[in-house]
């Protein structure tokens, strides 16, 4: 929350706000697929711990530069790029490690609960961020963020992986390049995985960047400040938290493919309504529902991918997933969303992307009817 607001303060430019997010995700776009090969061949827990340690150092540097008033758009771009490089390895390793911690029949529920934790942070974080900015300044938001990595490292130190699950990929390919191609061929040739990845790609590129544009929506359309921006993000988080808990509680008794279709269509419609909102209250109500639909769609797609992938390829498929969800959505989606918003306005950008999402869902479920049977 503070990083997006800082980019707006430093630049006063929608394009540069989107560029900061894009540069932070560019390493994920470039490195995720090679990182998947590494994930399938090394101890996932050690890899996640090492990357979280490096991210702690990056977060500390961001706090220091902001506190001493040496922060510039250039420094901000460098630091978010460092964070993105670490995330390129950390995200697929952490996602793939989920299957090492729970039984396969509990995997969907574990992913949903993981999403609820993520979205609980989305609720608490913006509220704390807005209060800290008002009381002490934006630098101390980054100080709290840096301190939070200590809790992450303590949690990782408490994990003990089963001895037979410390390393995956019993018979790795002869070379990293061959291993990466093996994963791509598997993803292309397996119809269910291919269909799910297409849905994830379209929704990541067109549906996620509205969060990147939220500072512009808050200031220019809803005429609110940092506190209002934090409330908008918190509404997304509250909705997502509820959606994740709903999925964990009742998801196993529902046809997940049909639930994915319903949540995806609802998400597109809600984004259109959000683009038309000019009242903070109305926008908050819409974002509560949109956050729920967004997390339902994302958690369902993630769970269906992991439930249908071979164990020896899990790291590479999760790397492809992070390549799309984090890399493409932020580098391509956020970059073009910022560029388009500067030309046609942020409301037309969000609403137009939602219309394209809905058109694709109609195509996807007619082209891949097996999605309904998942």
C-alpha positions, 0 to 999 in steps of 0.5 A, a space after each residue: 500500500 505504501 509503495 504504490 502511494 510513494 510511487 505516486 508521490 514521487 512521480 505524480 504519473 499513472 504511467 510511472 506508478 504502473 512502471 514501478 509494479 512492472 519493473 518489480 515483476 520483470 525478474 519474475 517474468 524472466 526467471 520463473 521458468 528456469 527457477 521452476 527447474 531449480 525448485 524441482 531439484 533442491 530443498 524447497 524449504 532452504 530455498 524459500 528461507 534464503 530468498 526471504 532473508 534477501 527480501 528482508 535486506 531489500 525491505 530494510 534498504 527501502 526503509 532507510 532510503 525513505 527515512 533519510 529522504 534519499 529515495 527517488 523513483 530510480 532507487 525505488 525501481 532498483 529495489 523493487 527489481 531486487 525483490 522481484 528477483 528473489 520472488 522469482 525463486 521464492 514463489 514457485 518454491 513456496 507454492 510447490 512446498 504446499 503439497 509436501 506439507 499436506 495430503 493430496 486430498 487436503 490440498 484444495 483446502 490448504 490452498 484456500 486457507 493459505 489464500 485466507 491468510 494472505 487476504 487477512 494481511 490485505 485487510 490488516 496491512 492497508 489499515 495499519 499503513 494508512 494509520 502509520 502514514 498519517 501518524 508517523 510518515 510513509 517511511 515507517 510503513 517500510 520499517 514495519 514491513 522489514 520487521 515482519 520478515 523476522 516473523 516469516 523467518 521464525 515460521 520457516 524455521 519451525 517447519 520440518 518437511 517429511 524426510 521423503 519429501 525434502 527433494 522432488 523430481 526423482 529423475 531430473 532431466 539431463 540439463 536445466 534447459 531440457 527440464 524446462 522444455 519438458 515442463 512446457 511440453 507437459 503443460 501444452 500437451 495436457 489438455 486440462 492443464 493447458 485450459 487452466 493456464 489459459 484462464 489464469 493468463 487472461 484473468 491475470 493480465 486483464 483482471 489483476 492490474 485494477 489493484 495497481 491503478 487503485 491509487 489513481 482511482 482513489 485520488 482522481 475518481 473517488 477524490 480521497 487520500 491515502 486513508 481512503 486508498 487504504 480502505 479500498 485495498 482493505 475491502 478487497 482483502 476482506 472480500 478475499 478473506 471471506 471467499 477463501 474461508 468459504 472455499 475451504 469450508 464448502 469447496 470439496 462438496 461443490 463442482 470446482 470447475 463450475 464454481 470457477 466459471 461462476 466466480 470468474 464471470 462474477 469477477 468481470 461484472 463486478 469490475 465493470 461496476 467498480 469502473 462506474 463507481 464515483 462514490 467511496 461507499 459504493 466502490 467499497 461495497 463492490 470491492 468487497 464482492 470483487 475481492 471474494 470473486 477474485 480469490 475464489 477464481 485464483 484459489 480454485 485455479 491454483 488448487 485445480 492445477 496442483 491436483 492434476 499435475 504430476 509430482 515430479 513437475 510440480 515446481 515447473 508448473 508452479 513456476 509457470 503459474 507464478 510467471 503468469 500470475 505475478 510476471 505477466 499480470 504485473 509486467 504486461 498487465 500493469 504496464 499497459 494498464 498504466 499506459 492505457 489509463 493515461 490515454 483513455 482514463 482509469 475507469 475505461 481501462 478497468 471496465 474495458 479489460 473486464 469486458 474482454 475477460 467476460 468474452 474470453 470466459 464464454 470462449 473458454 468454457 465452450 472450447 474446453 467443456 472439461 473445465 466444468 467437470 473438474 
